[in-house]
Amino acid sequence: MTELLLKEYTATSCVGQGRLATLDALRAQRGGLAPCAFERAEIDTWTGEVNGVDDERLPESLRRFDCRNNRLAQLALRQDGFLEAVAQAAGRWGRRRVGVFLGTSTSGILQTELAYRHRDPTGTLPADFDYAGSQNSFSVADFVRRALDLDGPAVVICSACSSSAKVFGSARRMMDADLIDAAVVGGVDSLCLTTLYGFHALQLTSQGPCKPFDSKRDGISISEAAAFALLERVPDSLDADAIRLLGVGESSDAYHMSSPHPEGQGARSAMLAALAAAELSPEDIGYINLHGTGTPSNDSAESRAVASVFGSAVGGSSTKGATGHALGAAGALEAVICSLALQHDFAPGGINTRQLDPALGIQYLVENRPGRMRYALSNSFGFGGTNCSLLLGRAG
Amino acid sequence: MGKLTAHIEGMGLLGPGLDGWANSVAVLQGRSPYLRQSTVVPMPDGLPPAERRRLGLVVKLALSVGLQATSKAGVDPDALPAVFASSGGDGQNCHEICQALANDEKLISPTRFHNSVHNAAAGYWSIATRSKAASNALCAFDWSFAAGLLEAVTQVAVDRTRVLLVAYDAPYPQPLFDKRPISEAFGVAFVLAPSGAPVGGLPGATSMTADGIGRLTLRLDDAPADRMDNAELEALRASIPAARALPLLQRLAAGSAGVVNIDYLDGRSLAVEVAPCS
């Protein structure tokens, strides 16, 4: 496939705001999870809440988009000179030639949950509840395109936990179709009761900080995050540590709505498709950022898929022990983590994992592993059996 | 990169008084009167009994129009990439969850939760058809149909693959209906194929003789969206995001060449040039 340049990128999660804070946390193997104290949730689990979201104020002209998800989006957009980079791209290509492709799973549903608590005696929702500005899945892309003053194609991919990996694929196709010259891609998902109580109902929430690939792993730690990248075509010359998107692999399990295929068939074909798109072999890959949610079934299925493609030759880890599972934002967040790993010459080790499950036959990193790498793969899988693998590479 | 062009090989349609594409052509041509009746959504084939019990109206709608389209195209869905476009997904399910979470117990069932994902229709489609091909589930509010068409035709043109597009929406119950008054259930589906490609050489092909309904070429435009002449059909178009497809369906039913503008983002539109297949 046509390669694309990650011209700029940024991430904000419970481990920190912006690239530097994220890098520091990864280097120090420091996590951001804490016992759940969100809203009216009474669940014995840990979550990854982003500091400062409540204090974020949207501009007056965009007040109808006010909700936790869009506040988180704005907080993340303000980091790392991302706004300036997008403004430059819009100046260079024209605001109609810059598209917006974002992933979310629950958008601003928290606003609807709150509105249902404030129904009047006749059952009517409060007058200030704005459906399009908060609950509708498109809200985050509509907000971001207005905040960035862009007028290119815009869409939200809403395929649960693969959402913000798949946006890279949509942006790549629009670029190839010559509809755009640059794309803002990313993911934004924020804490809400729907996901906390939903995963709890499925008995998939961990009682402590999640422990991916541990023998005693007991579920996910739900978190929130926003991550963005500005994609452009690859210019003639690049710095050696520039990051390129080289492959996107997508598949469906055709198996079950909320459980992965036990052998990881869909995961395997997504990884193989990403390798094929990049015209690379398994041995070229230096690091795999695993989906690694910390549920017994995901880590088991994913390890079978990874072992079937890579054996135990390639080191991988789940960074969800540190960041939690940011659901629809996980794909973009972990693409940023892979980019940081490639640029700063280390494969991040997973945290919280004390006793590696011997049944999971892959090379799982629990310590940071220094060393220059050329290519990294990032896995994102979701409910409905939707799978997406991204392949990223350093230029030189 | 050449034009954003795709051939329509099959279509599906379910809406109020619009029961299948073949049964709706005369109404869309203006030769038969439009009789508005509630949308009739059948139980789609292919799902195991346990999954059938879990289906909401919205997923039945999406699967039914998708199966109509693949059946008309004579295409085996099991290797067919798919794009599912919807503004709100399963509104009834969303209401039940928000209502439960407003109570102190906050009890929601596992099935309710996994049905709440926007890609529920894509997931059930993949299970029902055993399709392991990639699927996309997208949303662009009132412009979800145009966004889905753009995504699907881009896949066809760039990746040279056959693609299924399914666009669907259904009403929210109260109190959300007051805030988002989608009037009726409406679903439309297209099997789209690359222009000029040999039919048998494409993923999902089982037939060498699939006859085309028309050829579409897309471009982004500034002209306002076309409206329907029939006031009742225009009311559907204006009140259901998936029914924003109606001007395109009318043009295809007419069987004549021309350009149709469909709602896309604020103040823009998607211009769809329609050419009948010879």
Interface residues (C-beta under 8 A of the other chain):
Chain A: R40 E42 R96 S105 I109 T112 E113 A115 Y116 R117 R119 G123 T124 L125 F129 Y131 A132 N136 S137 F138 S139 A141 D142 D151 P153 A154 V155 V156 I157 C158 S159 A160 K166 G169 S170 R173 M174 D176 A177 D178 L179 L193 T194 Y197 G198 F199 A201 L202 E250 S251 S252 D253 A254 Y255 H256 M257 S258 Q265 G266 S269 G382 F383 G384 G385 T386
Chain B: M1 L4 E51 R54 S87 G88 G89 C94 I97 C98 Q99 L101 A102 K106 L107 I108 S109 P110 R112 F113 H114 N115 S116 V117 H118 N119 A120 A122 G123 Y124 S126 I127 T129 R130 S131 K132 A133 A134 S135 N136 A137 L138 C139 A140 F141 W143 S144 A147 L150 E151 T154 Q155 A157 V158 D159 Q174 P175 L176 D178 K179 R180 L220 L265 R268
